[in-house]
């Protein structure tokens, strides 16, 4: 429920909770008085209360109306300073059935309030925030978005999603309780299109294998001698190579690891020759099958 400056607005179609009233001598006294919600019933200042006891409120458009005490076929808009929830606090929200709910249980959307902005220099710090949507503030702009989900405000497990303003940037996520208990630094979410399901071609004479393309086959084309660097491959990863031309020698370099050659001492066979790389601890196994 909210106030538009003239009438109280309520989402939904009908407010069915009955209301009790306090007698006054003039209908005009309804104006600028403050109804109270007590035990699920609204107490409002109206005239001839006996005629409208247990009558429902009616929503017409977005305006909450009450029965005219002098004409039960006529509805009049409720105009007042505000609704008060008996026993409630400033964090309570009035529900359509007459109950109340803490605003902490609702998702908070970004607005002009500075508390919903986070300066970019603090993005890596733990933030005990309500569940909601926050702006990441950079000098002169609020270009990025942070979604924060937790059970309640305070030191409790939180899931955070960070959206960079660059159109091609990946979403970043992290889970944490506080600065000492986290899932680590922000991690990028891989999209389906980021995952290679096919091998790749290498035509140049110097190429560095990357982790994303591990477990796939790399096709060596273009002729000549080539150097393949394997230092980015992690423990327990594999990569295979298919030589697609005659002549030429393929040299493997695996910085920081011991190379163990099997099958042949050099990868220099004819078209169709292949090699398989396996990284295990501090060793780089290379199994070579050269064709003549």
N, C-alpha and C positions, 0 to 999 in steps of 0.2 A: 504494500500500500504506500502511496506517496501523494504529496500535496502539490498541486499545479499553480498555487497562488490564489485560487478561488475555491476550488472543490477538492475533496479527497478522491484520489484515483485508486482503483482496486482491480487487479487482474483477475480474470475469471468471469463468471456470468451472474452468480447470485450469492450473496452472503446470507447463509441460512440460519446462523445462530440467532436465537431470539435476544431481544434487548429489553432491559428494564429502564424506567425513566424516573426522573425526579421532577415533580410538579413545579410549574412556574405559571404566571398569569398571562404572559404574552408569548405568542409564537415567535416574535422577532428576537426573543432572548436566546433562540437557538444560535443566532449569529455570534461568532467570535467567542463561543464558550468551548470548553474542553471536555469532550466525552471521556469516560474512563472505562477500561475493560477490567471487569472483576469476575473471576471464575468463569471465563468464557462468555460473559454477557457485557454488552456496552451500556453504560449509564449515561444518558444524554439529557440535556435540558430541553424539554418540549412541553407543549400545552395539552391538557386533558389526557393525562397519561393512561387513564383506565380504558380508553377506547382503542389504544394501539398496543397494549401489552401483548407480548408474544407474536407480534407481527414481524415478518422478515424484512431485512434490508433488500433492496433491489438494485442491481447494477444496470444502468441505462447508458449505453456507450461505454465510457470509462469513468462515469460519475456515479458515486454511491448515493442512493436516494433512500428516504424513509417515507412512511405513509403519513399523509397530512392528517393530523388529529381531528380536523373539522370536516374532512371529506376523505373517506377511506378509499375512494376510487382515484384519488390524486396522490402522486408521489412528488416529494419536494427534495431538492438536492441538499445534502448535508454540508454545511459550511461551518468550520470551527478552527480554533487555533491549532489543535492537534489531538491525536488519540494517545492516551496514556495506558500502558499495560501495568496493571496492578502487580506490584512485586517485581517488576522487570527492571532492567538496566539499559543503558544507552546502547549496549551490544545486542539487545533482543529485537527480533523482527516479528511483527504481527502476522499470524497465519490466517488463512481464509476460514478455518474452522474455529477461530477464537483462541487458538493456542499461541505459543510463542516458540521461537527457535533462536539460538545464539548466532550472531552474524559470522562467528568464527567457523561455523559449519557450512558456510556458503563460499563459493569460489569468488575471489576478489579480482575485479578487473581494473586495468590501469586507468588512472584519471590524472587530473592536474595536481593531486596531492604529492608533495615531494617524497613522502614515505614510500611511494610506489616506484621510485627511481633508485637505481644502484649505480654509483660511479664505477667506471670501467676498471679503475685501479684496484677495486675490491672484489672483482668477479671471481677470483680464486680463493677468497676467504669464506669461511663458514658463515652463513647468514640465517639466524633464527627468524624466519618469516612465516606469515600466514600463507596458506595455500592460495595461489593467485598468479596473476600475470604482471610482470614488472618490466620497466624499461631499463636498458643498460645505457647510462648517460656518458656520452663523449663530449668534449668541449664543443659547444655550439649546436649540439643535436642530441636526439634520443633515438638512435638508429637501430638498436638491437633489442631483442626480446628474450626474456627469461621466464619460463614456466616453472613454478615451484609447487610441489605436491607433498604435503605431510599430514599427519593426524591432527596435530594441534601446534600452536605456536610454542616454541621452546626447544630444548635439546631432545629431539626425536628424529627418527629416521626420515630423511627427505629424499625425494627423487626430483632432480632438476634437469631441465632441457633448455639449452642455450641456442638461439638462432642468430647467426651472424647476418649483418646487413648485405653482404655480398650475395648475389643471386645464385652463384654456383658453389657456395660454401656448404659444407655438410653440417647437419645437426650435431651438437655435442651434448653428451649426457654425463651425469655423475650421480652417485648415491652416497650420502654421508649422514653421520649423526652429529659430529662436531669436527673441529680441525684435526683431532687426533684419531678419529675413526672415520675413514673415508674409503671409497673404492679406488682412490688414486686421483690422478689429474683428469681433466675433462677428456673424454674419449669420443671420437667421431663415429657416427653411425654410418655404416656402409650401405649404399643403395644397391638395388638389384643390378643396375647397369654398371656398377663399379666392379662387380665380380667377374673375372674373365673365365668364360667357359670354353674358350678356344686358345690354341697356342698362338705364337707370334712369329714374325719374320725378323731376321737380323741380316742386313746387307752391308753394314759398315765394317770397318776393320778393328773396332774397339767397342765393346759393349759390356755394361754392368748388369748382371742378373738382379732382379728385384723380388721381394718376398711375394708380392701380389701374383706374379706369374709362376710361382713355384707349383709343382704338381702338374704342370702342363709341358707340352713339347714345343721347343724353339727350333724353327727351321732356318738353317744357315744357308744364305743365298748370296749370289753376286761374285763368287770366286775370290781367290787370293787367300793370304794368311789372315787369321783373325785372333784377337785376344779376348777371352771371356773372363770377366772378374766376378767372383762368387762370394765376396765378403759380406754381402747383405743377406744371404740366406741364413736362416736360423736353425737351431738344433732340431733334428728329426724332420727336415724338409728334403724333398727330392725334386729334381728337374732333369728332363731328358732333352737331347739335342739330336737333330737329324741333318746330316750334311747333304745338301742338294746340288752339289757340283763335284767335278773331278779335280784332282790336284789340290794343292794348298794344305797348310797345317793349322789346326786349331789349338791354341795354347790356353790352358786354364790357369788362373791365378786365384789363390784362396788365402788372402792375407790373414795371419793369426792362427791358421790351422795347418796341420800336416796333411799333405796330399798323398793318398795311397792309390796308385795306378793298378788296375787289374785288366787282363785281356790283351793289352798292348801298352807300349811305353809312350806312344804318341797318337794323337787323333788326326791321321793324315790319309785316310782311306779314300776310295772313290765314291762317286755319287751313290747315296743310300746308306752310307756308313752311319753309325749312331753311337752316342755316349750317354750314360746315365750318371747323374751326380747325386750322391747321398751324403748329407751332413749329419754326423753323429759325434756329439761332444766336441772335442778339439780336432777331429779328423774329417777330412773331405775325401770320400771314396769316389773314384772315377772308374766306371766299368766301360771299356771301349770295345767296339766291334767294328773293325775295319774291313771293308770289302775291296777286292782288287778290281 
